Amino acid sequence: MRNINIGIIGVGTVGRSVIKILEENKEIISARAGAHLVVKKGVVKNLSKIRNISIPLSTNIQDILDDEEIDIVIELIGGVKEAYEIAKSALKNKKALVTANKAMLAYHRYDLQKIAHDIPIGFEASVCGGIPIIKALKDGLSANHILALRGILNGTSNYILTQMIQNNQDFQTSLKQAQELGYAEADPSLDINGGDAGHKLLILASLAYGIDAKPKDIIIEGIQSINADDIEFADEFGYAIKLLGIAKKQKDEIELRVHPAMIDKNKMISKVEGVMNGISVIGDRVGETLYYGAGAGGDPTASAVISDIIEIIRGKSSLMLGFEQTSQISFKLKPKEKIQSRYYIRLSVDDKSGVLAQIASILTQNNISISTFLQKEVKQKNTAKMLLATHMTTELAIKNAIDELKNLESILQDPYIIRIEDE
Ligand SMILES: NC(=O)c1ccc[n+]([C@@H]2O[C@H](COP(=O)([O-])OP(=O)(O)OC[C@H]3O[C@@H](n4cnc5c(N)ncnc54)[C@H](OP(=O)(O)O)[C@@H]3O)[C@@H](O)[C@H]2O)c1
């Protein structure tokens, strides 16, 4: 059996797991790859950290990029700019590339595809860690038009929401717990503001539709403002609240969005709880398929990294993102303001007569009709909470209505919306 030499740039949580699994599962991995996988070098920032690994380490990235004996470069440092430079240099030096870096791919996946030509790039670990969703979209479902995809793509935010719903905890307490358990980063902003799920949805949208969108092009909202009123309302009307990445095809237009959504409690995806990830993909021929598993963590993510290495060694080569649009297959990103949904709206208002009429009038002027209405008592004097759900309307209509509502004197806090995903 031949040897394949690997260089790992970034030997942290995932890098260490890659090295450990390559060692501990080496017989089955060699049998599957038809080669011995040898980690020749690793590169880190700080050589004095204790890592309990036996491979040679350096702090010079060029030690891997310039080593002619290294066949495959694994980029596991994270971040966008430096990781992109590493990826470009690896490809220019004709080395296959494996990366788990969703942030870098959210911006540069098409740049890399262009540079790569026939040099393989694996990125299975970039979306939902151990779940093989990239291979499912690129290969398994390739006979289908993807009609819709809905995913819980970020485990940290799913853990926080699960704690809020099941244990009546508030957002801050649940976030703190996620940090104590090591699920959330010291800076958890991309987990809770939807940014991380947005990066992953953009990667999936390329595989499903060939769409080259960037984070600023799509709706990305997080879970920071969800409170107990929203959870109670959802529960009463048979919904769970999840941070969803959604892609939907309507003829040639594709809508892409990440936001908290109320979804039927009985749907399989509503039952994806805690730190787990889950994705539902509906193909026009296969129907609905579901994927569930650990979306992060050293070993699950390393499992995906190593599956890419094995695929590269086996020599299966295809365009990085599966396909490119043609004159016959050309999908466009749907403008945000044209996206349609039902909406839940939470309003904190002056508890006096005439306020409800003012609110109803603004909604009517924007062609928004109400399907459900609840008024809740609150402890503060002269304050009422109104929770309502609308029929189908557009982002533009809801945005205009919310802007007008904000200007009403009787509205005490900015209105808060959650989209309702009924389909
Ligand atoms: N952790 C997960 O569960 C998970 C899941 C899916 C995807 N990912 C992705 O996988 C990648 C790696 O994540 P991770 O959790 O393993 O990160 P991590 O634990 O922070 O490890 C990063 C590694 O990169 C090294 N590094 C950082 N900047 C460097 C530089 N300029 N030059 C050389 N080495 C540098 C660090 O060196 P030192 O050790 O010396 O500091 C460390 O070894 C990221 O793109 C992340 O988004 C992670």
The ligand as an SDF file (V2000), in Angstrom:
LIG
                    3D

 48 52  0  0  0  0  0  0  0  0999 V2000
  -14.7530   22.6030   17.0230 N   0  0  0  0  0  0  0  0  0  0  0  0
  -15.8120   22.1680   16.3490 C   0  0  0  0  0  0  0  0  0  0  0  0
  -16.6780   21.4980   16.9030 O   0  0  0  0  0  0  0  0  0  0  0  0
  -15.9630   22.4880   14.8770 C   0  0  0  0  0  0  0  0  0  0  0  0
  -17.0650   21.9650   14.1810 C   0  0  0  0  0  0  0  0  0  0  0  0
  -17.2000   22.2110   12.8060 C   0  0  0  0  0  0  0  0  0  0  0  0
  -16.2620   22.9890   12.1760 C   0  0  0  0  0  0  0  0  0  0  0  0
  -15.2260   23.5290   12.9000 N   0  0  0  0  0  0  0  0  0  0  0  0
  -14.2700   24.3590   12.1870 C   0  0  0  0  0  0  0  0  0  0  0  0
  -12.9960   23.7450   12.2470 O   0  0  0  0  0  0  0  0  0  0  0  0
  -11.9810   24.7280   12.2750 C   0  0  0  0  0  0  0  0  0  0  0  0
  -11.0860   24.4820   13.4910 C   0  0  0  0  0  0  0  0  0  0  0  0
  -11.8630   24.5670   14.6560 O   0  0  0  0  0  0  0  0  0  0  0  0
  -11.2980   24.1520   16.1000 P   0  0  0  0  0  0  0  0  0  0  0  0
  -12.4710   24.1080   16.9960 O   0  0  0  0  0  0  0  0  0  0  0  0
  -10.4150   22.9650   15.9810 O   0  0  0  0  0  0  0  0  0  0  0  0
  -10.4180   25.4420   16.4560 O   0  0  0  0  0  0  0  0  0  0  0  0
   -9.3470   25.6150   17.6270 P   0  0  0  0  0  0  0  0  0  0  0  0
   -9.5360   24.5790   18.6780 O   0  0  0  0  0  0  0  0  0  0  0  0
   -9.3680   27.0410   18.0220 O   0  0  0  0  0  0  0  0  0  0  0  0
   -7.9710   25.2960   16.9070 O   0  0  0  0  0  0  0  0  0  0  0  0
   -7.3710   26.1600   15.9920 C   0  0  0  0  0  0  0  0  0  0  0  0
   -5.9420   25.7100   15.7570 C   0  0  0  0  0  0  0  0  0  0  0  0
   -5.3840   26.5500   14.7700 O   0  0  0  0  0  0  0  0  0  0  0  0
   -4.1340   27.0310   15.2450 C   0  0  0  0  0  0  0  0  0  0  0  0
   -3.9330   28.3540   14.6490 N   0  0  0  0  0  0  0  0  0  0  0  0
   -4.7610   29.4180   14.7120 C   0  0  0  0  0  0  0  0  0  0  0  0
   -4.2490   30.4490   13.9960 N   0  0  0  0  0  0  0  0  0  0  0  0
   -3.0860   29.9950   13.4850 C   0  0  0  0  0  0  0  0  0  0  0  0
   -2.0800   30.5760   12.6930 C   0  0  0  0  0  0  0  0  0  0  0  0
   -2.1600   31.8270   12.2860 N   0  0  0  0  0  0  0  0  0  0  0  0
   -1.0030   29.8300   12.3470 N   0  0  0  0  0  0  0  0  0  0  0  0
   -0.8980   28.5530   12.7920 C   0  0  0  0  0  0  0  0  0  0  0  0
   -1.8100   27.9320   13.5500 N   0  0  0  0  0  0  0  0  0  0  0  0
   -2.8790   28.6630   13.8960 C   0  0  0  0  0  0  0  0  0  0  0  0
   -4.2430   27.0730   16.7530 C   0  0  0  0  0  0  0  0  0  0  0  0
   -2.9570   27.0280   17.3290 O   0  0  0  0  0  0  0  0  0  0  0  0
   -2.7370   26.9690   18.9200 P   0  0  0  0  0  0  0  0  0  0  0  0
   -3.3090   25.6530   19.3410 O   0  0  0  0  0  0  0  0  0  0  0  0
   -1.2760   27.0540   19.1150 O   0  0  0  0  0  0  0  0  0  0  0  0
   -3.5020   28.1360   19.4780 O   0  0  0  0  0  0  0  0  0  0  0  0
   -5.0590   25.8000   16.9890 C   0  0  0  0  0  0  0  0  0  0  0  0
   -4.1980   24.6920   17.0230 O   0  0  0  0  0  0  0  0  0  0  0  0
  -12.7050   26.0640   12.2610 C   0  0  0  0  0  0  0  0  0  0  0  0
  -12.8080   26.5430   10.9460 O   0  0  0  0  0  0  0  0  0  0  0  0
  -14.0800   25.7310   12.7980 C   0  0  0  0  0  0  0  0  0  0  0  0
  -15.0910   26.6170   12.3490 O   0  0  0  0  0  0  0  0  0  0  0  0
  -15.0560   23.2750   14.2240 C   0  0  0  0  0  0  0  0  0  0  0  0
  1  2  1  0
  2  3  2  0
  2  4  1  0
  4  5  1  0
  4 48  2  0
  5  6  2  0
  6  7  1  0
  7  8  2  0
  8  9  1  0
  8 48  1  0
  9 10  1  0
  9 46  1  0
 10 11  1  0
 11 12  1  0
 11 44  1  0
 12 13  1  0
 13 14  1  0
 14 15  2  0
 14 16  1  0
 14 17  1  0
 17 18  1  0
 18 19  2  0
 18 20  1  0
 18 21  1  0
 21 22  1  0
 22 23  1  0
 23 24  1  0
 23 42  1  0
 24 25  1  0
 25 26  1  0
 25 36  1  0
 26 27  1  0
 26 35  1  0
 27 28  2  0
 28 29  1  0
 29 30  1  0
 29 35  2  0
 30 31  1  0
 30 32  2  0
 32 33  1  0
 33 34  2  0
 34 35  1  0
 36 37  1  0
 36 42  1  0
 37 38  1  0
 38 39  2  0
 38 40  1  0
 38 41  1  0
 42 43  1  0
 44 45  1  0
 44 46  1  0
 46 47  1  0
M  CHG  2   8   1  16  -1
M  END
$$$$
